[in-house]
């Protein structure tokens, strides 16, 4: 192991909670959850809405947020109201900069499957065509969702929501190229000798 420091990925959920508390003010966990659902943060991010409560506890343990007070409304259980600390604001600034610098390329199992294809498997072109159809359906859903919410977004948020559709379009184009090249690629791939197993 070398002495180089290993860079860890920016946590989307930490960034989201700290930014929400900085911009929206003090909130309890349920309000943050409702905001995350309203913002559809699970689309195109690593954020799970259900993981917010655990993340709040971790952020509080690190003194990035603090319990401002507790509230009870009606028959609901007592809720902790969270606010961002000075340390949290400093951490948020760093997380924003790290996220803007960091390039994240998520591993896709399709790449491994393609690298070890059986060239005699005649179902592969149909599977790739099915994958393209799924990507197109996801793109159509994403575009329809963006159209529904675009009036409620700031100019920066409008740009952000187009990022996912741009990635989907690029992925569709790559898969369409793959499908066109597939017969030649399979023909050029030597069959695996079962005797080598």
C-alpha positions in Angstrom: 0.0 0.0 0.0 1.4 3.4 -1.0 1.3 6.5 1.1 -1.3 8.2 -1.2 -4.5 9.1 0.4 -7.5 7.2 -1.1 -10.2 9.5 -2.2 -13.7 8.5 -1.2 -16.8 9.3 -3.2 -19.0 12.2 -2.3 -22.1 11.0 -0.4 -25.2 12.4 -2.2 -27.3 11.9 0.9 -25.0 14.0 3.1 -24.8 16.7 0.4 -28.6 16.7 0.1 -29.5 16.9 3.8 -26.9 19.6 4.5 -28.0 21.7 1.5 -31.7 21.2 2.4 -31.1 22.4 5.9 -29.0 25.3 4.8 -31.5 26.5 2.1 -34.8 25.5 3.7 -34.0 26.1 7.4 -34.7 23.8 10.4 -36.7 20.6 9.7 -37.6 17.3 11.2 -36.8 14.0 9.5 -40.3 13.6 8.0 -40.1 17.0 6.4 -36.8 16.1 4.9 -38.3 12.9 3.6 -41.3 14.7 2.1 -38.9 17.2 0.5 -36.7 14.4 -1.0 -39.8 12.7 -2.4 -41.1 16.0 -3.8 -37.7 16.7 -5.4 -37.5 13.1 -6.7 -34.0 12.8 -5.5 -33.9 9.0 -5.9 -34.0 9.5 -9.7 -30.5 9.6 -11.0 -28.8 9.7 -7.6 -27.5 7.3 -5.0 -30.0 8.7 -2.5 -32.5 6.4 -0.9 -35.3 8.3 0.8 -35.6 5.7 3.4 -31.9 6.2 4.4 -32.5 9.8 5.4 -33.1 9.0 9.1 -29.9 7.0 9.5 -27.9 9.8 7.7 -29.4 12.4 10.1 -28.0 10.4 13.1 -24.6 10.2 11.5 -24.5 13.9 10.6 -25.5 14.7 14.2 -22.7 12.5 15.6 -20.2 14.4 13.4 -21.6 17.8 14.7 -22.6 18.7 11.1 -26.2 19.2 12.3 -27.7 19.6 15.7 -31.0 19.1 17.4 -32.6 22.5 17.7 -35.7 21.4 19.7 -38.3 18.6 19.7 -41.9 19.1 18.6 -45.1 17.2 19.1 -48.1 17.8 16.8 -51.5 16.1 17.4 -51.2 12.4 18.0 -47.8 12.1 16.2 -44.8 11.1 18.2 -42.3 13.7 19.3 -40.0 14.8 16.4 -36.5 16.2 16.5 -36.0 19.4 14.6 -32.6 19.6 13.0 -30.5 22.6 12.0 -27.2 22.9 10.3 -24.1 23.8 12.4 -21.2 26.1 11.4 -19.1 22.9 10.9 -21.9 21.6 8.7 -21.9 24.7 6.5 -18.1 24.4 6.1 -18.5 20.7 5.3 -21.3 21.5 2.8 -19.1 23.9 0.9 -16.4 21.2 0.7 -18.9 18.6 -0.4 -20.2 20.8 -3.2 -16.8 21.5 -4.5 -15.8 17.8 -4.3 -19.0 16.8 -6.1 -18.3 19.3 -8.9 -14.7 18.0 -9.3 -15.3 14.3 -8.9 -16.1 12.2 -12.0 -18.2 9.2 -11.1 -18.5 6.3 -13.6 -20.8 3.7 -12.2 -19.9 0.1 -13.0 -22.5 -1.6 -15.2 -22.7 -5.4 -15.2 -23.6 -5.3 -18.9 -19.9 -4.6 -19.7 -18.7 -7.8 -18.0 -21.5 -9.8 -19.7 -20.4 -8.4 -23.1 -16.7 -9.1 -22.5 -17.4 -12.8 -21.8 -20.2 -13.5 -24.3 -20.6 -16.9 -25.9 -20.3 -16.1 -29.6 -22.7 -19.0 -30.3 -25.5 -17.5 -28.2 -28.1 -16.5 -30.8 -30.3 -14.7 -28.2 -27.8 -11.9 -27.6 -29.0 -9.5 -30.4 -32.6 -9.8 -29.1 -31.5 -9.2 -25.6 -29.6 -6.0 -26.6 -32.7 -4.8 -28.6 -34.8 -5.5 -25.5 -32.3 -3.4 -23.4 -32.5 -0.5 -25.9 -36.3 -0.7 -25.7 -36.0 -0.5 -21.9 -33.7 2.5 -22.1 -36.0 4.3 -24.5 -39.0 3.7 -22.2 -36.9 5.0 -19.2 -36.0 8.1 -21.3 -39.6 8.7 -22.2 -40.7 8.5 -18.6 -37.8 10.8 -17.5 -38.7 13.4 -20.2 -42.5 13.3 -19.3 -41.6 13.7 -15.6 -39.3 16.7 -16.4 -42.1 18.3 -18.5 -44.5 18.0 -15.6 -42.2 19.6 -13.0 -40.3 22.1 -15.1 -42.5 25.1 -14.2 -41.6 24.5 -10.5 -37.9 24.5 -11.0 -35.2 27.1 -10.8 -33.1 27.6 -14.0 -30.2 25.6 -12.4 -32.6 22.8 -11.4 -33.9 22.7 -15.0 -30.3 22.1 -16.2 -29.7 19.4 -13.6 -32.8 17.4 -14.6 -31.6 17.3 -18.2 -28.3 15.6 -17.1 -30.1 12.3 -16.7 -31.8 12.5 -20.0 -28.5 13.4 -21.7 -26.9 10.3 -20.2 -29.8 8.1 -21.2 -29.6 9.4 -24.8 -25.9 8.7 -24.9 -26.4 5.2 -23.5 -29.1 4.5 -26.2 -26.8 5.7 -29.0 -24.0 3.4 -27.6 -26.3 0.4 -27.5 -27.6 1.1 -31.0 -24.0 1.1 -32.3 -23.3 -2.1 -30.4 -26.4 -3.8 -31.9 -25.2 -2.8 -35.4 -21.7 -4.1 -34.8 -22.7 -7.2 -32.9 -22.8 -9.7 -35.8 -19.2 -8.8 -36.8 -18.0 -8.8 -33.2 -19.5 -12.2 -32.4 -18.1 -13.6 -35.6 -14.6 -12.4 -34.7 -14.8 -13.8 -31.1 -13.3 -17.3 -30.8 -15.4 -19.9 -29.1 -14.3 -21.1 -25.8 -13.0 -24.6 -25.7 -15.0 -26.6 -23.1 -11.9 -28.8 -22.6 -10.1 -25.8 -21.0 -12.6 -25.8 -18.1 
